[in-house]
Amino acid sequence: MDELSARQVTISDPFWAARLEVNSSRAIFHQWGQLEASGCIDNFRVAAGEKDGFREGWFFADSDAYKWLDAAARIQATQPDPTLDTLMDGLVSLLEQAQDSDGYLFTYNQIHFPGTRWINLMIEHELYCHGHLIEAGVSHYQATNKASLLNIAHKAADRVTADFLGKGPAYTPGHEEIEIALLRLYRITGHTPYLEMASQFLEQRGRKPQPRFAISLIRQFSSVAARHQFVSKQRQKYLAVHPGYSPKKLPPGNVAKAGHNSTLRWIFSELNGQYLQQHAPIRRQTIPVGHSVRFGYLETAVAMLYRIQGDRTLLPAMEKAWEWMVTRHMYVTGGIGSVPGLEGFGSEYELDSEFAYAETCAALASLFWNWEMALITGEAKYSDLFEWQLYNAAAVGMGLSGENYLYNNPLTCKGGVTRKAWYAVPCCPSNLSRTWADLGKYIYSSDKDSIWIHQYIGSKAILQASVQVNINIESGLPWNGKIRIQIEPSTAAEFNIYLRIPSWVSNGKESSSIKVNGETPNLPIHPLPFISNPTEPTAQGYDPRLSLYLPIQRLWSPGDLIKLDFDMPITLRRAHPKVKGHRDKVAVTRGPLVYCLESTDNPGVDITSVRLEASSLTTEPAPDLLGGISILSGQTVEGQSLTFIPYHLWANRGESQMTVWVNT
């Protein structure tokens, strides 16, 4: 399938247009202010010799500036703003000055350890940072047609290929990202070494045998500690010589409730390679393990490589890993990563609601992977999971103001977890912003005789099937299932339009009204999609495998109108019996939204212990609440009133308690 760029799609959707406006007018400028306040941008000024000072933040802090630049460029592509363009130009100019003449750019080493490169690749994220720099260069060029940042990206990529191409498994990054970046750069340049380098990084994962891997990792941790101690001493010396210097402090880290053995589990996962997805070659990685963001980035890169090279041996492991994730390791919100100490996957069915880490970036990584899999296979389950995670596990990460965020996303909060303006590790805010800015690219795809509509988001686009086709979608999601799709081919022509029937429609196509020009089209007898083990329910009750595409093949003419009316019942989802602590509990969903109880809306009610009278639930509009939403009203078995709001909107009104899973 061919994908569109976000520039080729105009989003007019009432739900998403408002969020994209907040993203472009407030969030991106708020993030810039926080990068300045935390010293991240000053690090480049110090490296460039523009400013005297001491480098602040984590050794991988450079990546936060690059992700902001990536997000800003993607916003500029569809919602241009001269102020944003000026900020980008200034940062690009600064990067030009900070970058070494041979392409290397990593301020931690350039400032503290001049002449030292590629140290502790498993831990210090040099290649991860270079990856985000390269991605920013690609996005900036695609948005502005300016070559300035792309040239910086080229130099960085050439440095990486010169230093690593042809080397063995010991020279493999600990945090996947450089692979995605090199493949994106290859797509626009056709420069083969970038493809070869990305392929090498992927193919060499898990090929360093134990115990050599564990010994190497221990040595790297020792080196990291020694280097950190050196930097601390340098800081003390600098402050003694510069008594007037006021160091910039990072905000506190995110709050996450963790189990008593969390640290031990992290150590064990590190040493056996699972935390870093270094425990097995990629074709044998059939179970999701380790750090959930890294896992998602790895799978995304493998899927991208498959689309470029067509190596079918790469596909089975991805399909099995996806199936395993959905059936054993995914929360009802679509969140992934259940162990805070690992920021990643736990044991099978280990899905405690209060301990849930479900990092925002992990949900985004899964979106990227699902999109690639949808393009590879044309199977609806991947687009269905994309939708579910988009509205729940990902959307929860940014507050309505665009200026406060959630890093980890529990499904039960008894206090402590709140939205923050910024974090000590601020990887999620700009990752969200760049994903929202690119939302248009995930709605449609096409080939020579077919058009797929993956997401029902109000928008306009021009696609190429057998002829050029203008499409205009008007959508009531996520509040109602009424959708209108206007089809305008350049001339009457025969082609397929694939309509996704979401898994949340209660009885598949039988609960959907589909009309073309007011008449019911002849639809194929289409069984539910193949499920490898239909007797096995998913871990927490949501099953994207129940989604399917219905193809409508006909002679399409200008002015043809498709009307969809999807049934959107209130659905009570139950967890697998192997998930501890969920007996007699339900998660309440409607359409693509997971709902929750928040203490703000339920004063005087202990939301974690109430018993829901399930038959009492009704849908009600709440135009003055949280920007205008639909709430679910109900009662406890004792007759107390309950108000459920969409999960992605919790924590927008100050500190509160919240729960998704409710007793029945």
C-alpha positions as CSV (number, residue, x, y, z in Angstrom):
1,M,0.0,0.0,0.0
2,D,1.0,3.6,-0.6
3,E,0.8,6.0,2.4
4,L,0.2,9.7,2.3
5,S,2.0,12.4,4.1
6,A,0.2,14.5,6.7
7,R,0.5,17.5,4.2
8,Q,-1.8,15.6,1.8
9,V,-4.6,15.4,4.4
10,T,-6.6,18.2,5.8
11,I,-8.1,17.3,9.2
12,S,-11.5,19.0,9.9
13,D,-12.6,16.5,12.6
14,P,-14.3,18.3,15.6
15,F,-12.6,16.1,18.1
16,W,-9.1,16.1,16.6
17,A,-9.0,19.6,15.1
18,A,-9.3,21.1,18.5
19,R,-6.5,19.0,19.9
20,L,-4.2,19.7,16.9
21,E,-4.9,23.4,17.4
22,V,-3.8,23.2,21.0
23,N,-0.7,21.2,19.9
24,S,0.4,23.8,17.4
25,S,-0.5,27.0,19.2
26,R,0.3,26.1,22.8
27,A,2.0,22.8,23.5
28,I,4.9,23.2,21.1
29,F,5.8,26.7,22.5
30,H,5.3,25.5,26.1
31,Q,7.8,22.7,25.4
32,W,10.3,25.1,24.0
33,G,10.1,27.2,27.1
34,Q,10.7,24.1,29.3
35,L,13.7,23.1,27.2
36,E,15.2,26.6,27.7
37,A,14.3,26.6,31.4
38,S,15.9,23.2,32.0
39,G,19.2,24.1,30.2
40,C,18.7,21.6,27.3
41,I,19.2,24.3,24.6
42,D,22.0,26.0,26.5
43,N,23.9,22.7,26.3
44,F,24.2,23.3,22.6
45,R,25.2,26.9,23.1
46,V,28.0,25.8,25.4
47,A,29.1,23.1,23.0
48,A,29.1,25.7,20.2
49,G,31.2,28.1,22.2
50,E,28.4,30.7,22.2
51,K,27.9,30.7,25.9
52,D,29.9,29.9,29.1
53,G,28.2,27.5,31.4
54,F,28.0,23.9,32.7
55,R,26.2,21.2,30.8
56,E,22.9,20.3,32.5
57,G,20.6,17.2,32.4
58,W,21.0,13.6,31.5
59,F,23.6,12.4,29.1
60,F,20.8,11.8,26.5
61,A,19.2,15.2,27.0
62,D,20.1,16.2,23.4
63,S,17.3,14.0,22.1
64,D,14.7,16.2,23.8
65,A,15.7,19.1,21.7
66,Y,15.7,17.0,18.5
67,K,12.3,15.6,19.2
68,W,11.0,19.1,19.8
69,L,12.5,20.1,16.4
70,D,11.0,17.0,14.8
71,A,7.6,17.9,16.3
72,A,7.9,21.6,15.3
73,A,8.7,20.6,11.7
74,R,5.8,18.3,11.4
75,I,3.5,21.0,12.8
76,Q,5.0,23.5,10.4
77,A,4.1,21.2,7.5
78,T,0.3,21.5,8.1
79,Q,-0.1,24.6,10.3
80,P,2.7,27.0,9.4
81,D,3.6,29.7,11.9
82,P,6.3,32.3,11.4
83,T,7.2,32.4,15.1
84,L,7.8,28.6,15.1
85,D,9.8,28.8,11.9
86,T,12.1,31.4,13.5
87,L,12.6,29.2,16.5
88,M,13.4,26.3,14.3
89,D,15.9,28.3,12.2
90,G,17.6,29.5,15.4
91,L,18.0,26.0,16.7
92,V,19.2,24.6,13.4
93,S,21.8,27.3,13.2
94,L,23.0,26.4,16.7
95,L,23.2,22.7,15.8
96,E,25.4,23.6,12.8
97,Q,27.8,25.3,15.1
98,A,27.7,22.6,17.7
99,Q,28.2,19.7,15.3
100,D,31.8,18.5,14.8
101,S,33.1,18.9,11.3
102,D,33.0,15.2,10.7
103,G,29.3,14.9,11.8
104,Y,29.5,13.9,15.4
105,L,27.1,15.7,17.8
106,F,26.7,14.6,21.4
107,T,27.1,17.4,23.9
108,Y,27.7,15.1,26.9
109,N,31.0,13.9,25.3
110,Q,31.8,17.1,23.4
111,I,31.7,19.2,26.6
112,H,32.8,16.8,29.4
113,F,35.0,14.2,27.5
114,P,36.3,15.9,24.3
115,G,37.6,13.4,21.7
116,T,35.7,10.5,23.3
117,R,33.1,8.9,21.2
118,W,30.7,5.9,21.2
119,I,31.3,5.0,24.8
120,N,28.9,2.6,26.6
121,L,26.5,2.1,23.6
122,M,24.1,0.0,25.7
123,I,23.5,2.8,28.2
124,E,24.5,6.3,27.2
125,H,22.3,6.6,24.1
126,E,24.7,8.3,21.7
127,L,23.1,6.5,18.7
128,Y,19.6,7.1,20.1
129,C,20.4,10.8,20.1
130,H,21.8,10.8,16.6
131,G,18.7,8.9,15.5
132,H,16.4,11.6,16.7
133,L,18.6,14.3,15.1
134,I,18.4,12.4,11.8
135,E,14.6,12.1,12.1
136,A,14.3,15.8,12.8
137,G,16.3,16.5,9.7
138,V,14.0,14.4,7.5
139,S,10.9,15.9,9.0
140,H,12.3,19.5,8.6
141,Y,13.2,18.9,5.0
142,Q,9.8,17.4,4.2
143,A,8.0,20.3,5.9
144,T,10.1,23.3,4.7
145,N,12.1,22.1,1.7
146,K,15.1,23.7,3.4
147,A,18.3,21.6,3.3
148,S,20.0,23.1,6.4
149,L,18.9,20.5,9.0
150,L,18.9,17.7,6.4
151,N,22.6,18.4,5.8
152,I,23.3,18.1,9.5
153,A,21.4,14.8,9.5
154,H,23.4,13.6,6.5
155,K,26.7,14.4,8.2
156,A,25.5,12.6,11.4
157,A,24.3,9.5,9.4
158,D,27.6,9.4,7.4
159,R,29.5,9.5,10.7
160,V,27.5,6.6,12.0
161,T,27.9,4.5,8.9
162,A,31.6,5.3,8.7
163,D,32.2,4.2,12.3
164,F,29.9,1.2,12.5
165,L,29.1,-0.4,9.2
166,G,30.7,-3.8,9.0
167,K,31.3,-4.1,12.8
168,G,30.0,-6.9,14.9
169,P,27.3,-7.4,17.5
170,A,29.2,-5.5,20.2
171,Y,28.5,-2.3,18.3
172,T,24.7,-2.4,18.6
173,P,22.7,0.4,20.4
174,G,21.0,-0.2,23.7
175,H,18.0,2.0,22.8
176,E,16.5,1.4,19.4
177,E,15.7,4.6,17.4
178,I,18.7,5.0,15.1
179,E,17.3,2.2,12.9
180,I,14.0,4.0,12.3
181,A,15.9,7.2,11.5
182,L,18.3,5.6,9.0
183,L,15.4,3.9,7.2
184,R,13.5,7.2,7.0
185,L,16.6,8.9,5.6
186,Y,17.1,6.1,3.1
187,R,13.5,6.5,1.9
188,I,14.1,10.1,0.9
189,T,17.7,9.7,-0.4
190,G,18.0,6.2,-1.7
191,H,21.5,6.1,-0.2
192,T,22.3,2.4,0.3
193,P,24.7,2.6,3.2
194,Y,21.9,4.0,5.4
195,L,19.7,0.9,4.6
196,E,22.7,-1.4,5.2
197,M,23.5,0.3,8.5
198,A,19.9,0.0,9.8
199,S,19.7,-3.6,8.7
200,Q,23.0,-4.4,10.4
201,F,21.9,-2.9,13.7
202,L,18.7,-4.9,13.6
203,E,20.2,-8.2,12.4
204,Q,23.0,-8.2,15.0
205,R,20.7,-7.8,18.0
206,G,20.9,-10.8,20.3
207,R,23.9,-12.3,18.6
208,K,26.5,-11.6,21.4
209,P,26.5,-14.8,23.5
210,Q,26.1,-15.0,27.2
211,P,27.9,-14.6,29.5
212,R,30.0,-12.2,27.4
213,F,27.0,-9.9,27.0
214,A,26.5,-9.7,30.7
215,I,30.2,-9.0,31.4
216,S,30.2,-6.3,28.8
217,L,27.1,-4.7,30.2
218,I,28.6,-4.7,33.8
219,R,31.7,-3.0,32.5
220,Q,29.6,-0.4,30.8
221,F,27.6,0.4,34.0
222,S,30.9,0.7,35.8
223,S,32.2,3.1,33.2
224,V,28.9,5.2,33.3
225,A,29.2,5.5,37.1
226,A,32.9,6.6,36.8
227,R,32.1,9.2,34.1
228,H,29.2,10.5,36.2
229,Q,31.5,10.9,39.2
230,F,34.0,12.8,37.0
231,V,31.3,15.1,35.8
232,S,30.1,15.7,39.4
233,K,33.6,16.7,40.4
234,Q,33.9,19.0,37.3
235,R,30.6,20.7,38.4
236,Q,32.0,21.4,41.9
237,K,35.2,22.9,40.4
238,Y,33.1,25.0,38.0
239,L,30.8,26.3,40.7
240,A,33.9,27.2,42.9
241,V,35.4,29.3,40.1
242,H,32.0,30.8,39.0
243,P,30.2,31.7,42.3
244,G,27.6,33.8,40.4
245,Y,26.6,30.8,38.2
246,S,23.0,29.7,38.8
247,P,22.6,26.1,37.7
248,K,19.4,25.1,36.1
249,K,17.6,22.3,37.9
250,L,15.6,19.5,36.3
251,P,12.1,19.0,37.6
252,P,11.4,15.9,39.7
253,G,10.9,12.6,38.0
254,N,7.5,11.0,37.5
255,V,5.7,9.2,40.3
256,A,5.1,5.5,39.8
257,K,4.1,2.9,42.3
258,A,6.5,0.0,42.1
259,G,6.7,-3.5,43.6
260,H,9.2,-4.4,46.3
261,N,11.3,-6.5,43.9
262,S,11.3,-4.0,41.0
263,T,15.0,-3.2,41.1
264,L,16.0,-6.8,41.2
265,R,13.8,-7.6,38.2
266,W,15.4,-4.7,36.3
267,I,18.9,-6.0,37.1
268,F,18.1,-9.5,36.0
269,S,16.4,-8.2,32.8
270,E,19.4,-6.1,31.9
271,L,21.9,-8.8,32.4
272,N,20.0,-11.5,30.4
273,G,19.6,-9.0,27.6
274,Q,15.8,-8.9,27.6
275,Y,15.5,-5.3,28.8
276,L,17.4,-4.2,25.7
277,Q,15.9,-6.8,23.3
278,Q,19.4,-8.3,23.1
279,H,18.4,-11.8,24.2
280,A,17.8,-13.3,20.8
281,P,18.0,-12.5,17.1
282,I,15.0,-10.6,15.7
283,R,13.5,-13.6,13.9
284,R,13.3,-15.4,17.3
285,Q,11.9,-12.5,19.3
286,T,8.3,-13.8,19.4
287,I,7.4,-12.6,22.9
288,P,7.5,-8.9,23.9
289,V,10.0,-8.4,26.7
290,G,12.0,-5.6,28.3
291,H,11.6,-1.9,28.0
292,S,8.3,-1.3,26.2
293,V,9.4,1.8,24.3
294,R,12.5,0.1,23.0
295,F,10.5,-3.0,22.0
296,G,8.0,-0.8,20.1
297,Y,10.7,1.0,18.3
298,L,12.5,-2.2,17.4
299,E,9.3,-3.8,15.9
300,T,8.6,-0.6,14.0
301,A,12.1,-0.6,12.5
302,V,11.8,-4.3,11.6
303,A,8.4,-3.7,9.9
304,M,9.9,-0.7,8.0
305,L,12.8,-2.9,6.9
306,Y,10.3,-5.5,5.7
307,R,8.4,-2.9,3.6
308,I,11.6,-1.8,2.0
309,Q,13.3,-5.2,1.4
310,G,10.3,-7.6,1.3
311,D,12.1,-10.2,3.4
312,R,9.2,-12.4,4.4
313,T,11.3,-14.2,7.1
314,L,10.9,-11.1,9.2
315,L,7.1,-11.2,9.4
316,P,6.3,-14.3,11.4
317,A,8.1,-13.2,14.6
318,M,6.4,-9.8,14.4
319,E,2.9,-11.4,14.0
320,K,3.6,-13.7,17.0
321,A,4.9,-10.9,19.2
322,W,1.9,-8.8,18.4
323,E,-0.5,-11.7,19.2
324,W,1.3,-12.4,22.5
325,M,1.2,-8.7,23.4
326,V,-2.5,-8.4,22.8
327,T,-3.5,-11.6,24.6
328,R,-1.2,-11.5,27.6
329,H,0.5,-8.1,28.1
330,M,-1.8,-5.3,27.2
331,Y,-4.1,-3.2,29.4
332,V,-7.7,-2.6,28.5
333,T,-6.6,1.0,27.5
334,G,-4.1,-0.4,25.0
335,G,-1.3,0.6,27.4
336,I,1.8,-1.6,27.5
337,G,4.5,-2.0,30.1
338,S,3.3,-3.2,33.5
339,V,6.5,-3.0,35.6
340,P,7.6,0.5,36.7
341,G,11.2,-0.6,37.5
342,L,11.6,-2.0,34.0
343,E,9.4,0.6,32.3
344,G,8.4,-2.5,30.5
345,F,6.8,-5.9,30.2
346,G,6.2,-8.2,33.1
347,S,5.2,-11.8,33.3
348,E,2.2,-13.2,31.4
349,Y,-1.1,-11.6,32.6
350,E,0.8,-9.3,35.0
351,L,-1.4,-6.3,34.6
352,D,-1.9,-4.7,38.0
353,S,-4.0,-1.5,37.6
354,E,-2.2,0.6,40.2
355,F,1.3,-0.5,39.3
356,A,0.6,0.0,35.6
357,Y,3.4,1.9,34.0
358,A,2.0,2.1,30.5
359,E,4.3,4.9,29.4
360,T,2.9,7.4,26.9
361,C,5.9,6.8,24.6
362,A,5.2,3.1,24.7
363,A,1.7,3.7,23.3
364,L,3.2,5.9,20.6
365,A,5.8,3.3,19.7
366,S,2.9,0.7,19.4
367,L,1.0,3.1,17.1
368,F,4.0,3.4,14.8
369,W,4.4,-0.4,14.7
370,N,0.7,-1.0,14.1
371,W,0.7,1.4,11.2
372,E,3.5,-0.4,9.5
373,M,1.8,-3.8,10.0
374,A,-1.5,-2.4,8.6
375,L,0.4,-1.4,5.5
376,I,2.2,-4.7,5.2
377,T,-0.8,-7.0,5.7
378,G,-4.0,-5.0,5.0
379,E,-5.4,-6.6,8.2
380,A,-7.9,-4.6,10.1
381,K,-6.7,-5.7,13.6
382,Y,-3.7,-3.4,13.4
383,S,-5.7,-0.3,12.5
384,D,-8.2,-1.2,15.1
385,L,-5.5,-1.4,17.8
386,F,-4.1,1.9,16.4
387,E,-7.5,3.5,17.0
388,W,-7.9,2.1,20.5
389,Q,-4.5,3.2,21.6
390,L,-4.8,6.6,19.9
391,Y,-8.0,7.5,21.9
392,N,-6.9,6.0,25.2
393,A,-3.3,5.0,25.9
394,A,-1.8,7.8,23.9
395,A,-4.4,10.6,24.2
396,V,-4.2,10.5,28.0
397,G,-0.6,11.7,27.8
398,M,-1.4,15.3,27.0
399,G,-3.7,17.5,29.1
400,L,-6.4,19.7,27.5
401,S,-4.3,22.8,27.9
402,G,-1.4,21.3,26.0
403,E,0.9,22.4,28.9
404,N,0.7,19.4,31.3
405,Y,1.4,15.8,30.7
406,L,1.4,12.3,32.1
407,Y,4.5,10.1,31.7
408,N,3.2,6.8,33.1
409,N,-0.5,6.0,33.0
410,P,-2.0,3.8,35.7
411,L,-5.5,2.5,35.5
412,T,-6.1,3.0,39.2
413,C,-4.7,6.0,41.1
414,K,-5.2,6.5,44.8
415,G,-3.0,9.6,44.8
416,G,0.4,10.9,43.8
417,V,0.2,10.7,40.0
418,T,-0.7,14.0,38.5
419,R,-0.1,15.9,35.3
420,K,3.2,17.8,35.2
421,A,4.4,20.7,33.1
422,W,7.7,18.9,32.6
423,Y,9.7,15.9,33.7
424,A,13.3,15.1,34.5
425,V,13.2,12.8,31.5
426,P,10.8,14.7,29.2
427,C,10.6,12.2,26.4
428,C,6.8,12.0,26.1
429,P,5.6,15.6,25.5
430,S,7.3,16.3,22.1
431,N,6.8,12.6,21.1
432,L,3.1,13.2,21.5
433,S,3.3,16.5,19.6
434,R,5.1,15.0,16.6
435,T,2.6,12.1,16.5
436,W,-0.4,14.5,16.7
437,A,1.1,16.7,14.0
438,D,1.4,13.6,11.7
439,L,-2.1,12.3,12.4
440,G,-3.3,12.8,8.8
441,K,-0.9,10.2,7.4
442,Y,-2.6,7.4,9.4
443,I,-6.1,7.8,8.0
444,Y,-5.9,6.5,4.4
445,S,-3.8,4.3,2.2
446,S,-4.2,3.1,-1.4
447,D,-2.8,1.0,-4.2
448,K,-3.5,0.8,-8.0
449,D,-7.1,-0.4,-7.5
450,S,-8.1,0.0,-3.9
451,I,-8.5,2.6,-1.1
452,W,-8.3,1.7,2.6
453,I,-9.9,3.9,5.2
454,H,-8.1,3.0,8.4
455,Q,-9.4,5.7,10.7
456,Y,-12.8,7.5,10.7
457,I,-11.4,11.0,11.4
458,G,-13.0,13.9,9.7
459,S,-10.7,14.9,6.9
460,K,-10.1,15.5,3.2
461,A,-7.5,13.9,1.0
462,I,-6.7,13.1,-2.6
463,L,-5.7,9.5,-3.3
464,Q,-4.6,7.5,-6.3
465,A,-6.4,4.3,-7.1
466,S,-7.3,3.4,-10.7
467,V,-8.0,7.1,-11.0
468,Q,-7.5,10.1,-8.8
469,V,-10.1,10.2,-6.0
470,N,-11.0,13.0,-3.7
471,I,-12.4,11.8,-0.3
472,N,-14.1,13.8,2.4
473,I,-15.0,12.2,5.7
474,E,-17.3,13.7,8.3
475,S,-17.2,11.7,11.5
476,G,-19.1,11.8,14.8
477,L,-16.5,9.7,16.6
478,P,-15.7,9.2,19.4
479,W,-19.1,10.4,20.7
480,N,-21.4,8.8,18.0
481,G,-21.0,6.3,15.2
482,K,-22.4,8.4,12.4
483,I,-19.9,8.8,9.5
484,R,-20.4,10.3,6.0
485,I,-17.8,9.6,3.3
486,Q,-18.0,11.7,0.0
487,I,-16.3,10.0,-2.9
488,E,-15.2,12.2,-5.9
489,P,-13.3,10.2,-8.5
490,S,-11.9,12.3,-11.3
491,T,-14.0,10.2,-13.6
492,A,-16.3,7.3,-13.1
493,A,-14.1,4.2,-12.4
494,E,-14.2,0.8,-10.8
495,F,-12.2,0.3,-7.7
496,N,-12.4,-1.1,-4.1
497,I,-13.0,0.9,-1.0
498,Y,-12.2,-1.0,2.2
499,L,-14.2,0.1,5.2
500,R,-13.0,-1.0,8.6
501,I,-15.7,-2.4,10.9
502,P,-14.3,-1.7,14.4
503,S,-14.1,-4.4,17.0
504,W,-16.1,-2.3,19.3
505,V,-19.2,-2.7,17.1
506,S,-21.2,-5.2,19.1
507,N,-22.0,-7.8,16.3
508,G,-19.7,-6.9,13.4
509,K,-21.3,-5.7,10.2
510,E,-24.8,-6.8,11.4
511,S,-24.8,-3.9,13.9
512,S,-23.7,-1.4,11.2
513,S,-25.8,0.4,8.8
514,I,-23.9,0.9,5.5
515,K,-25.5,2.8,2.6
516,V,-24.1,4.0,-0.7
517,N,-26.3,6.7,-2.2
518,G,-29.1,5.6,0.2
519,E,-29.0,2.0,-0.8
520,T,-27.5,-1.1,0.9
521,P,-24.6,-2.2,-1.3
522,N,-23.9,-5.9,-2.2
523,L,-21.4,-6.8,0.5
524,P,-19.3,-10.0,0.4
525,I,-19.9,-12.8,2.8
526,H,-17.0,-12.0,5.0
527,P,-16.1,-14.2,8.0
528,L,-14.5,-12.7,11.1
529,P,-10.7,-12.4,10.6
530,F,-8.6,-15.4,11.4
531,I,-7.8,-15.8,15.0
532,S,-4.9,-18.1,15.8
533,N,-6.6,-19.4,18.9
534,P,-10.2,-18.2,19.1
535,T,-10.8,-19.9,22.4
536,E,-8.2,-17.7,24.1
537,P,-9.5,-14.3,25.2
538,T,-7.3,-11.3,25.5
539,A,-5.9,-10.3,28.8
540,Q,-8.3,-7.4,29.6
541,G,-11.3,-7.9,27.4
542,Y,-10.5,-5.7,24.3
543,D,-9.8,-7.7,21.2
544,P,-8.8,-5.9,18.0
545,R,-8.8,-9.2,16.1
546,L,-12.6,-8.9,15.9
547,S,-12.2,-6.0,13.5
548,L,-12.5,-6.6,9.8
549,Y,-12.4,-4.7,6.5
550,L,-15.5,-4.8,4.2
551,P,-14.6,-4.1,0.6
552,I,-17.1,-2.3,-1.6
553,Q,-16.3,-2.9,-5.2
554,R,-18.3,-0.9,-7.7
555,L,-18.3,1.7,-10.4
556,W,-17.7,4.8,-8.4
557,S,-19.0,8.2,-9.8
558,P,-18.4,11.8,-8.7
559,G,-20.8,12.6,-5.8
560,D,-21.2,9.1,-4.5
561,L,-21.9,9.1,-0.7
562,I,-21.3,6.4,1.8
563,K,-23.2,6.6,5.1
564,L,-22.1,4.5,8.0
565,D,-23.9,4.2,11.3
566,F,-22.0,2.1,13.8
567,D,-23.7,0.7,16.8
568,M,-22.0,2.1,20.0
569,P,-23.3,0.2,23.0
570,I,-22.0,0.6,26.5
571,T,-19.8,-2.4,26.9
572,L,-18.6,-4.0,30.1
573,R,-15.2,-5.7,29.5
574,R,-13.8,-8.4,31.8
575,A,-10.2,-9.4,32.4
576,H,-8.8,-12.9,31.8
577,P,-9.1,-15.1,34.9
578,K,-5.3,-15.2,35.1
579,V,-5.1,-11.5,35.7
580,K,-4.9,-11.1,39.5
581,G,-7.1,-8.7,41.3
582,H,-9.8,-8.4,38.6
583,R,-12.4,-10.9,39.8
584,D,-15.9,-9.4,39.7
585,K,-14.6,-6.2,38.1
586,V,-15.4,-4.6,34.8
587,A,-14.0,-1.9,32.6
588,V,-16.7,0.3,31.0
589,T,-16.2,1.3,27.4
590,R,-18.3,2.8,24.6
591,G,-17.2,3.0,21.0
592,P,-13.4,3.5,20.9
593,L,-13.3,5.1,24.4
594,V,-12.4,3.5,27.8
595,Y,-14.2,5.3,30.6
596,C,-13.1,5.8,34.3
597,L,-14.4,7.1,37.6
598,E,-12.6,10.2,38.8
599,S,-13.1,11.4,42.3
600,T,-13.7,14.9,41.1
601,D,-17.0,13.9,39.5
602,N,-18.0,11.5,42.3
603,P,-17.7,13.4,45.6
604,G,-18.4,11.4,48.7
605,V,-17.9,8.1,46.9
606,D,-15.1,5.7,47.4
607,I,-14.6,4.9,43.7
608,T,-12.2,2.0,44.3
609,S,-14.7,0.0,46.4
610,V,-18.1,0.9,45.0
611,R,-20.2,-1.8,43.4
612,L,-21.7,-0.8,40.0
613,E,-25.2,-1.6,39.1
614,A,-24.4,-2.4,35.5
615,S,-28.0,-2.1,34.2
616,S,-28.1,1.5,35.3
617,L,-25.6,2.9,32.8
618,T,-26.7,5.5,30.3
619,T,-25.0,7.9,27.9
620,E,-25.5,11.6,28.5
621,P,-24.1,14.7,26.7
622,A,-22.0,17.0,28.9
623,P,-21.3,20.0,26.6
624,D,-19.8,22.1,29.5
625,L,-17.5,19.4,30.9
626,L,-13.9,19.1,29.8
627,G,-14.4,20.8,26.5
628,G,-17.7,19.0,25.7
629,I,-17.9,15.3,26.0
630,S,-20.3,12.4,26.5
631,I,-20.4,11.0,30.0
632,L,-21.8,7.7,31.3
633,S,-24.1,7.9,34.2
634,G,-24.9,5.1,36.5
635,Q,-25.6,4.0,40.1
636,T,-24.1,1.8,42.7
637,V,-26.1,-1.2,43.9
638,E,-26.9,1.0,47.0
639,G,-28.3,3.7,44.7
640,Q,-25.4,6.2,44.8
641,S,-24.9,8.2,41.6
642,L,-21.8,7.6,39.5
643,T,-20.3,9.6,36.7
644,F,-17.8,8.0,34.2
645,I,-15.6,10.2,32.0
646,P,-13.3,9.2,29.2
647,Y,-10.1,7.8,30.6
648,H,-7.9,10.1,28.4
649,L,-9.4,13.1,30.2
650,W,-8.7,12.3,33.8
651,A,-6.3,14.5,35.8
652,N,-7.2,17.6,34.0
653,R,-8.7,19.3,37.1
654,G,-6.0,18.9,39.7
655,E,-4.9,16.0,41.8
656,S,-7.5,13.3,42.1
657,Q,-8.2,9.6,42.5
658,M,-9.2,7.5,39.5
659,T,-10.1,3.9,38.5
660,V,-10.9,2.2,35.3
661,W,-11.8,-1.2,36.8
662,V,-15.0,-1.1,38.9
663,N,-16.6,-3.7,41.2
664,T,-19.9,-5.3,40.1
